[in-house]
């Protein structure tokens, strides 16, 4: 039994080399950028699927952009996503739909970064990180069906996973900074 355990551990050490934190950080950044580019590509192909919720977001964003905050909130009671669309529209001159597409791509990159960070915090090594990111980026449901829709769900997942990262860091290390960031996200 000891020989089998030793053989398994030696194979594991051979297949999975210990990596430095810098190389894992680089891997996180690469996958986040890849997720951003994939999101832009998918959104370009689908031209952003507009559903009934998207119409409410765009109308609220339009009202916010002309200063009609009360009317915008009356159209859709949760104004943050619409307000972000309006701000991006005002800053860049993009259409409301294009602004929502850029937000979706940014949120998907944040989701991917946070997902990989959770894998890393759970003890994942470089191979586990690559497998987890590949699984996320190759999911036909997430990338093919959900990502093209201009919904606030991408923002929810981005900030939910980011808050989990800081919750785990706070639980593990007990730092006040992590507790505050957990509450912010």
FIBA-275271 format. One line per 10 residues: for each residue x, y, z of N, C-alpha, C. Coordinates in nm, 4 decimals. Example, Ala and Ser with C-alpha at 12.3 -4.5 7.8 and 13.67 -1.06 7.14 Angstrom:
// residues 2
1.3190:-0.5690:0.7800:1.2300:-0.4500:0.7800:1.3200:-0.3300:0.7800 ~ 1.2850:-0.2250:0.7080:1.3670:-0.1060:0.7140:1.2900:0.0030:0.7870 $
END
This chain:
// residues 185
0.0827:-0.1195:0.0000:0.0000:0.0000:0.0000:0.0870:0.1257:0.0000 ~ 0.1939:0.1252:0.0777:0.2850:0.2396:0.0836:0.3517:0.2639:-0.0512 ~ 0.3851:0.1531:-0.1209:0.4490:0.1677:-0.2516:0.3530:0.2312:-0.3517 ~ 0.2263:0.1923:-0.3450:0.1264:0.2499:-0.4362:0.1088:0.3986:-0.4065 ~ 0.1007:0.4324:-0.2769:0.0853:0.5727:-0.2387:0.2055:0.6541:-0.2857 ~ 0.3259:0.5997:-0.2680:0.4468:0.6686:-0.3105:0.4482:0.6867:-0.4626 ~ 0.4055:0.5827:-0.5358:0.4006:0.5899:-0.6813:0.3016:0.6973:-0.7280 ~ 0.1845:0.7020:-0.6638:0.0845:0.8028:-0.6991:0.1377:0.9427:-0.6717 ~ 0.1997:0.9633:-0.5566:0.2534:1.0947:-0.5222:0.3662:1.1360:-0.6157 ~ 0.4517:1.0405:-0.6527:0.5607:1.0755:-0.7438:0.5069:1.1095:-0.8826 $
0.4036:1.0389:-0.9281:0.3420:1.0719:-1.0571:0.2742:1.2080:-1.0503 ~ 0.2088:1.2344:-0.9381:0.1420:1.3629:-0.9221:0.2437:1.4759:-0.9243 ~ 0.3556:1.4584:-0.8554:0.4583:1.5618:-0.8548:0.5195:1.5794:-0.9929 ~ 0.5280:1.4707:-1.0694:0.5811:1.4795:-1.2038:0.4847:1.5534:-1.2965 ~ 0.3549:1.5218:-1.2855:0.2561:1.5818:-1.3738:0.2219:1.7255:-1.3346 ~ 0.2187:1.7507:-1.2054:0.1785:1.8822:-1.1564:0.2968:1.9440:-1.0829 ~ 0.3681:2.0292:-1.1519:0.4822:2.0952:-1.0901:0.4317:2.2100:-1.0042 ~ 0.4997:2.2313:-0.8952:0.4640:2.3447:-0.8108:0.4955:2.4730:-0.8871 ~ 0.4021:2.5647:-0.8868:0.4203:2.6879:-0.9621:0.4332:2.8048:-0.8665 ~ 0.4954:2.9066:-0.9166:0.5089:3.0260:-0.8341:0.3795:3.1061:-0.8405 $
0.3617:3.1909:-0.7460:0.2437:3.2754:-0.7416:0.2389:3.3675:-0.8634 ~ 0.3549:3.4119:-0.9088:0.3587:3.5010:-1.0246:0.3065:3.4313:-1.1490 ~ 0.3403:3.3051:-1.1664:0.2930:3.2334:-1.2853:0.1429:3.2078:-1.2761 ~ 0.0907:3.1824:-1.1566:-0.0534:3.1647:-1.1401:-0.1266:3.2969:-1.1611 ~ -0.0680:3.4066:-1.1159:-0.1280:3.5380:-1.1388:-0.1336:3.5693:-1.2876 ~ -0.0282:3.5346:-1.3586:-0.0253:3.5552:-1.5030:-0.1329:3.4712:-1.5703 ~ -0.1500:3.3488:-1.5222:-0.2520:3.2592:-1.5769:-0.3928:3.3156:-1.5534 ~ -0.4155:3.3712:-1.4345:-0.5444:3.4347:-1.4046:-0.5716:3.5502:-1.5012 ~ -0.4718:3.6328:-1.5233:-0.4877:3.7470:-1.6130:-0.5112:3.7012:-1.7571 ~ -0.4407:3.5985:-1.7995:-0.4571:3.5471:-1.9359:-0.5991:3.4963:-1.9556 $
-0.6495:3.4173:-1.8607:-0.7845:3.3632:-1.8753:-0.8916:3.4724:-1.8650 ~ -0.8692:3.5734:-1.7816:-0.9655:3.6839:-1.7733:-0.9692:3.7602:-1.9060 ~ -0.8538:3.7852:-1.9651:-0.8494:3.8520:-2.0959:-0.9117:3.7642:-2.2036 ~ -0.8851:3.6352:-2.1984:-0.9450:3.5420:-2.2943:-1.0973:3.5417:-2.2804 ~ -1.1468:3.5427:-2.1572:-1.2914:3.5465:-2.1343:-1.3511:3.6750:-2.1907 ~ -1.2814:3.7868:-2.1727:-1.3282:3.9143:-2.2266:-1.3381:3.9080:-2.3789 ~ -1.2345:3.8543:-2.4425:-1.2333:3.8448:-2.5889:-1.3393:3.7469:-2.6397 ~ -1.3566:3.6357:-2.5699:-1.4611:3.5395:-2.6080:-1.5990:3.6048:-2.5961 ~ -1.6197:3.6792:-2.4881:-1.7492:3.7462:-2.4694:-1.7752:3.8463:-2.5815 ~ -1.6744:3.9250:-2.6170:-1.6924:4.0202:-2.7270:-1.7225:3.9483:-2.8579 $
-1.6543:3.8377:-2.8813:-1.6743:3.7607:-3.0042:-1.8163:3.7029:-3.0087 ~ -1.8598:3.6416:-2.8987:-1.9943:3.5832:-2.8928:-2.1005:3.6921:-2.9079 ~ -2.0804:3.8052:-2.8418:-2.1766:3.9152:-2.8526:-2.1793:3.9726:-2.9943 ~ -2.0635:3.9757:-3.0592:-2.0585:4.0238:-3.1978:-2.1345:3.9290:-3.2905 ~ -2.1167:3.7997:-3.2707:-2.1856:3.7008:-3.3541:-2.3366:3.7092:-3.3344 ~ -2.3798:3.7180:-3.2105:-2.5235:3.7181:-3.1800:-2.5850:3.8574:-3.1836 ~ -2.5027:3.9603:-3.1887:-2.5482:4.0992:-3.1857:-2.6296:4.1302:-3.0602 ~ -2.6046:4.0575:-2.9516:-2.6748:4.0818:-2.8263:-2.8209:4.0437:-2.8362 ~ -2.8582:3.9367:-2.7719:-2.9979:3.8934:-2.7758:-3.0793:3.9828:-2.6826 ~ -3.1727:4.0533:-2.7405:-3.2552:4.1445:-2.6617:-3.3835:4.0718:-2.6244 $
-3.4066:4.0607:-2.4950:-3.5304:4.0000:-2.4457:-3.6142:4.1084:-2.3779 ~ -3.7225:4.0681:-2.3158:-3.8120:4.1671:-2.2548:-3.7427:4.2448:-2.1428 ~ -3.6565:4.1804:-2.0658:-3.5838:4.2518:-1.9604:-3.4897:4.3565:-2.0192 ~ -3.4252:4.3227:-2.1300:-3.3321:4.4166:-2.1933:-3.4020:4.5447:-2.2348 ~ -3.5249:4.5324:-2.2797:-3.6001:4.6513:-2.3199:-3.6177:4.7440:-2.1997 ~ -3.6486:4.6874:-2.0842:-3.6624:4.7686:-1.9627:-3.5294:4.8350:-1.9252 ~ -3.4187:4.7583:-1.9347:-3.2872:4.8155:-1.9017:-3.2551:4.9328:-1.9927 ~ -3.2802:4.9156:-2.1223:-3.2458:5.0204:-2.2181:-3.3331:5.1439:-2.1997 ~ -3.4603:5.1226:-2.1735:-3.5495:5.2372:-2.1529:-3.5109:5.3109:-2.0245 ~ -3.4813:5.2373:-1.9190:-3.4370:5.3023:-1.7950:-3.3063:5.3766:-1.8179 $
-3.2136:5.3147:-1.8900:-3.0855:5.3794:-1.9188:-3.1066:5.5069:-2.0004 ~ -3.1971:5.5016:-2.0959:-3.2260:5.6202:-2.1762:-3.2787:5.7329:-2.0875 ~ -3.3709:5.6981:-1.9983:-3.4266:5.7995:-1.9079:-3.3207:5.8522:-1.8114 ~ -3.2343:5.7637:-1.7622:-3.1269:5.8085:-1.6724:-3.0326:5.9036:-1.7451 ~ -3.0032:5.8724:-1.8708:-2.9067:5.9540:-1.9457:-2.9580:6.0950:-1.9739 ~ -3.0889:6.1149:-1.9718:-3.1439:6.2503:-1.9915:-3.1857:6.3145:-1.8589 ~ -3.1496:6.2479:-1.7487:-3.1741:6.3063:-1.6174:-3.3089:6.2747:-1.5555 ~ -3.3850:6.1876:-1.6147:-3.5173:6.1504:-1.5626:-3.5050:6.0281:-1.4703 ~ -3.4406:6.0464:-1.3554:-3.4125:5.9354:-1.2647:-3.5396:5.8731:-1.2078 ~ -3.6350:5.9540:-1.1712:-3.7607:5.9020:-1.1154:-3.8355:5.8148:-1.2148 $
-3.8425:5.8611:-1.3383:-3.9103:5.7827:-1.4418:-3.8332:5.6549:-1.4744 ~ -3.6996:5.6638:-1.4718:-3.6174:5.5454:-1.4992:-3.6360:5.4380:-1.3942 ~ -3.6435:5.4785:-1.2686:-3.6660:5.3821:-1.1604:-3.8075:5.3266:-1.1688 ~ -3.9023:5.4073:-1.2135:-4.0403:5.3603:-1.2284:-4.0506:5.2534:-1.3372 ~ -3.9689:5.2649:-1.4413:-3.9703:5.1644:-1.5485:-3.9147:5.0325:-1.4981 ~ -3.8016:5.0390:-1.4252:-3.7402:4.9176:-1.3721:-3.6872:4.9493:-1.2335 ~ -3.7361:4.8787:-1.1334:-3.7103:4.9115:-0.9938:-3.5700:4.8863:-0.9422 ~ -3.4873:4.8143:-1.0160:-3.3500:4.7881:-0.9736:-3.2579:4.8623:-1.0700 ~ -3.2197:4.9847:-1.0365:-3.1599:5.0735:-1.1363:-3.0097:5.0580:-1.1619 ~ -2.9368:4.9767:-1.0878:-2.7909:4.9778:-1.0998:-2.7430:4.9412:-1.2398 $
-2.7925:4.8327:-1.2958:-2.7469:4.7902:-1.4285:-2.7828:4.8948:-1.5335 ~ -2.9041:4.9450:-1.5280:-2.9453:5.0496:-1.6226:-2.8614:5.1755:-1.6050 ~ -2.8286:5.2084:-1.4813:-2.7456:5.3265:-1.4553:-2.6051:5.3064:-1.5118 ~ -2.5505:5.1856:-1.4990:-2.4188:5.1573:-1.5568:-2.4219:5.1692:-1.7091 ~ -2.5287:5.1205:-1.7699:-2.5439:5.1341:-1.9152:-2.5489:5.2820:-1.9521 ~ -2.6262:5.3601:-1.8771:-2.6389:5.5038:-1.9048:-2.5055:5.5759:-1.8885 ~ -2.4303:5.5420:-1.7845:-2.3002:5.6062:-1.7617:-2.2038:5.5714:-1.8751 ~ -2.1978:5.4433:-1.9128:-2.1094:5.4033:-2.0224:-2.1520:5.4693:-2.1541 ~ -2.2818:5.4792:-2.1749:-2.3336:5.5476:-2.2941:-2.2909:5.6945:-2.2934 ~ -2.3036:5.7607:-2.1809:-2.2695:5.9025:-2.1711:-2.1191:5.9266:-2.1859 $
-2.0378:5.8376:-2.1293:-1.8927:5.8556:-2.1349:-1.8346:5.8258:-2.2724 ~ -1.8917:5.7279:-2.3419:-1.8312:5.6818:-2.4667:-1.9087:5.7177:-2.5919 ~ -2.0357:5.7500:-2.5776:-2.1184:5.7753:-2.6944:-2.1679:5.6483:-2.7621 ~ -2.1411:5.5336:-2.7003:-2.1917:5.4071:-2.7544:-2.3442:5.4038:-2.7451 ~ -2.4060:5.3235:-2.8298:-2.5503:5.3035:-2.8164:-2.5760:5.2299:-2.6852 ~ -2.7001:5.2306:-2.6413:-2.7330:5.1611:-2.5165:-2.7055:5.0118:-2.5297 ~ -2.7360:4.9551:-2.6449:-2.7111:4.8124:-2.6661:-2.5615:4.7815:-2.6650 ~ -2.4815:4.8638:-2.7305:-2.3360:4.8427:-2.7320:-2.2767:4.8586:-2.5922 ~ -2.3261:4.9554:-2.5178:-2.2793:4.9752:-2.3803:-2.3105:4.8518:-2.2960 ~ -2.4291:4.7943:-2.3149:-2.4657:4.6727:-2.2419:-2.3770:4.5562:-2.2841 $
-2.3418:4.5494:-2.4127:-2.2531:4.4430:-2.4584:-2.1147:4.4553:-2.3959 ~ -2.0622:4.5760:-2.3882:-1.9315:4.5956:-2.3246:-1.9375:4.5616:-2.1755 ~ -2.0457:4.5997:-2.1090:-2.0602:4.5631:-1.9675:-2.0654:4.4119:-1.9505 ~ -2.1356:4.3438:-2.0398:-2.1440:4.1978:-2.0335:-2.0056:4.1366:-2.0472 ~ -1.9260:4.1850:-2.1400:-1.7905:4.1323:-2.1598:-1.7027:4.1583:-2.0372 ~ -1.7129:4.2781:-1.9810:-1.6353:4.3107:-1.8607:-1.6780:4.2215:-1.7444 ~ -1.8080:4.2058:-1.7265:-1.8575:4.1223:-1.6167:-1.8172:3.9759:-1.6341 ~ -1.8153:3.9271:-1.7582:-1.7743:3.7884:-1.7805:-1.6259:3.7712:-1.7503 ~ -1.5451:3.8707:-1.7809:-1.4024:3.8649:-1.7462:-1.3839:3.8638:-1.5939 ~ -1.4615:3.9460:-1.5235:-1.4541:3.9478:-1.3758:-1.5017:3.8139:-1.3194 $
-1.6080:3.7587:-1.3760:-1.6579:3.6282:-1.3323:-1.5512:3.5214:-1.3490 ~ -1.4873:3.5201:-1.4634:-1.3826:3.4212:-1.4906:-1.2666:3.4385:-1.3939 ~ -1.2230:3.5624:-1.3737:-1.1133:3.5890:-1.2806:-1.1487:3.5420:-1.1398 ~ -1.2688:3.5735:-1.0944:-1.3102:3.5346:-0.9594:-1.3266:3.3837:-0.9472 ~ -1.3805:3.3197:-1.0519:-1.3965:3.1740:-1.0517:-1.2607:3.1051:-1.0393 ~ -1.1639:3.1519:-1.1161:-1.0301:3.0926:-1.1106:-0.9643:3.1216:-0.9756 ~ -0.9877:3.2401:-0.9217:-0.9331:3.2731:-0.7895:-0.9917:3.1815:-0.6825 ~ -1.1213:3.1490:-0.6942:-1.1824:3.0547:-0.5992:-1.1179:2.9168:-0.6104 ~ -1.0899:2.8730:-0.7313:-1.0213:2.7450:-0.7497:-0.8846:2.7492:-0.6825 ~ -0.8151:2.8593:-0.7015:-0.6820:2.8756:-0.6412:-0.6905:2.8771:-0.4888 $
-0.7900:2.9479:-0.4347:-0.8063:2.9538:-0.2889:-0.8435:2.8180:-0.2298 ~ -0.9085:2.7355:-0.3099:-0.9459:2.6017:-0.2635:-0.8294:2.5041:-0.2715 ~ -0.7136:2.5526:-0.3123:-0.5952:2.4677:-0.3165:-0.5591:2.4191:-0.4549 ~ -0.6256:2.4716:-0.5549:-0.5972:2.4286:-0.6915:-0.4607:2.4735:-0.7384 ~ -0.3976:2.3866:-0.8161:-0.2677:2.4199:-0.8736:-0.2879:2.4671:-1.0171 ~ -0.1784:2.4817:-1.0898:-0.1852:2.5340:-1.2265:-0.2730:2.4467:-1.3158 ~ -0.2604:2.3164:-1.3044:-0.3403:2.2251:-1.3856:-0.4885:2.2374:-1.3525 ~ -0.5213:2.2469:-1.2253:-0.6603:2.2613:-1.1829:-0.7190:2.3934:-1.2320 ~ -0.6383:2.4976:-1.2262:-0.6833:2.6279:-1.2745:-0.7123:2.6221:-1.4233 ~ -0.6236:2.5615:-1.4995:-0.6432:2.5499:-1.6440:-0.7684:2.4680:-1.6748 $
-0.7861:2.3574:-1.6032:-0.9052:2.2736:-1.6256:-1.0334:2.3478:-1.5888 ~ -1.0341:2.4181:-1.4770:-1.1524:2.4929:-1.4350:-1.1873:2.6041:-1.5320 ~ -1.0860:2.6784:-1.5749:-1.1108:2.7866:-1.6703:-1.1568:2.7305:-1.8045 ~ -1.0973:2.6215:-1.8468:-1.1382:2.5588:-1.9734:-1.2819:2.5096:-1.9656 ~ -1.3182:2.4545:-1.8521:-1.4558:2.4086:-1.8329:-1.5543:2.5256:-1.8408 ~ -1.5208:2.6356:-1.7754:-1.6082:2.7535:-1.7792:-1.6193:2.8097:-1.9206 ~ -1.5059:2.8273:-1.9862:-1.5050:2.8915:-2.1170:-1.5596:2.8022:-2.2281 ~ -1.5655:2.6714:-2.2036:-1.6179:2.5812:-2.3064:-1.7616:2.5376:-2.2791 ~ -1.8211:2.5897:-2.1743:-1.9592:2.5551:-2.1423:-2.0530:2.6144:-2.2473 ~ -2.1189:2.5279:-2.3215:-2.2065:2.5774:-2.4280:-2.3273:2.6517:-2.3714 $
-2.3731:2.6125:-2.2541:-2.4873:2.6825:-2.1959:-2.4478:2.8244:-2.1546 ~ -2.3361:2.8371:-2.0829:-2.2955:2.9687:-2.0335:-2.2500:3.0583:-2.1484 ~ -2.1583:3.0083:-2.2300:-2.1011:3.0913:-2.3356:-2.1949:3.1021:-2.4558 ~ -2.2637:2.9943:-2.4884:-2.3465:2.9952:-2.6082:-2.4877:3.0454:-2.5881 ~ -2.5442:3.0254:-2.4692:-2.6851:3.0612:-2.4481:-2.7049:3.1813:-2.3565 ~ -2.6343:3.1860:-2.2447:-2.6569:3.2914:-2.1458:-2.5778:3.4179:-2.1782 ~ -2.4535:3.4021:-2.2173:-2.3667:3.5175:-2.2416:-2.4198:3.6131:-2.3488 ~ -2.4760:3.5642:-2.4591:-2.5242:3.6580:-2.5610:-2.6436:3.7430:-2.5177 ~ -2.7171:3.6991:-2.4156:-2.8325:3.7766:-2.3708:-2.7853:3.8968:-2.2894 ~ -2.8422:4.0104:-2.3160:-2.8043:4.1319:-2.2443:-2.8861:4.1403:-2.1159 $
-2.8380:4.0693:-2.0149:-2.9059:4.0618:-1.8863:-2.8149:4.1135:-1.7767 ~ -2.8735:4.1447:-1.6647:-2.7934:4.1879:-1.5496:-2.7332:4.0691:-1.4765 ~ -2.7649:3.9465:-1.5187:-2.7148:3.8266:-1.4518:-2.5628:3.8176:-1.4538 ~ -2.5008:3.8628:-1.5632:-2.3548:3.8577:-1.5695:-2.2927:3.9436:-1.4601 ~ -2.3508:4.0580:-1.4345:-2.3030:4.1431:-1.3256:-2.3252:4.0783:-1.1901 ~ -2.4393:4.0113:-1.1742:-2.4672:3.9416:-1.0488:-2.3611:3.8358:-1.0228 ~ -2.3338:3.7528:-1.1239:-2.2351:3.6462:-1.1051:-2.0959:3.7023:-1.0808 ~ -2.0609:3.8095:-1.1496:-1.9286:3.8697:-1.1303:-1.9095:3.9152:-0.9859 ~ -2.0071:3.9871:-0.9337:-1.9914:4.0404:-0.7986:-2.0184:3.9354:-0.6913 ~ -2.1025:3.8374:-0.7209:-2.1254:3.7292:-0.6259:-1.9982:3.6471:-0.6061 $
-1.9343:3.6080:-0.7157:-1.8109:3.5293:-0.7047:-1.6979:3.6115:-0.6436 ~ -1.6928:3.7405:-0.6759:-1.5908:3.8266:-0.6155:-1.6127:3.8386:-0.4648 ~ -1.7380:3.8483:-0.4226:-1.7649:3.8551:-0.2785:-1.7263:3.7240:-0.2101 ~ -1.7469:3.6107:-0.2784:-1.7035:3.4825:-0.2211:-1.5520:3.4766:-0.2041 ~ -1.4798:3.5329:-0.2994:-1.3335:3.5374:-0.2884:-1.2931:3.6095:-0.1608 ~ -1.3521:3.7266:-0.1379:-1.3139:3.8038:-0.0196:-1.3677:3.7423:0.1090 ~ -1.4810:3.6742:0.1026:-1.5314:3.6041:0.2199:-1.4354:3.4923:0.2603 ~ -1.3911:3.4150:0.1641:-1.2973:3.3058:0.1939:-1.1651:3.3608:0.2453 ~ -1.1164:3.4697:0.1844:-0.9921:3.5298:0.2335:-1.0088:3.5811:0.3762 ~ -1.1243:3.6424:0.4055:-1.1495:3.6904:0.5411:-1.1578:3.5740:0.6388 $
-1.2274:3.4689:0.6015:-1.2418:3.3526:0.6886:-1.1064:3.2875:0.7148 ~ -1.0239:3.2806:0.6114:-0.8933:3.2166:0.6227:-0.7926:3.3024:0.6981 ~ -0.7861:3.4340:0.6651:-0.6809:3.5193:0.7193:-0.7280:3.6134:0.8295 ~ -0.8582:3.6411:0.8343:-0.9120:3.7292:0.9370:-0.8748:3.8753:0.9213 ~ -0.8433:3.9186:0.7989:-0.8043:4.0581:0.7767:-0.9282:4.1456:0.7579 ~ -0.9248:4.2621:0.8198:-1.0358:4.3560:0.8116:-1.0592:4.4024:0.6675 ~ -0.9506:4.4191:0.5920:-0.9617:4.4618:0.4517:-1.0480:4.3635:0.3725 ~ -1.0267:4.2347:0.3931:-1.1054:4.1336:0.3218:-1.2514:4.1352:0.3666 ~ -1.2748:4.1599:0.4952:-1.4128:4.1675:0.5444:-1.4864:4.2858:0.4813 ~ -1.4182:4.3986:0.4710:-1.4796:4.5169:0.4104:-1.5064:4.4948:0.2607 $
-1.4097:4.4369:0.1911:-1.4302:4.4102:0.0480:-1.5375:4.3059:0.0255 ~ -1.5493:4.2098:0.1165:-1.6563:4.1106:0.1077:-1.7920:4.1808:0.1141 ~ -1.8049:4.2800:0.2016:-1.9305:4.3512:0.2164:-1.9571:4.4464:0.1000 ~ -1.8523:4.5018:0.0411:-1.8687:4.5936:-0.0716:-1.9222:4.5179:-0.1932 ~ -1.8667:4.3997:-0.2174:-1.9085:4.3244:-0.3353:-2.0312:4.2434:-0.3046 $
END
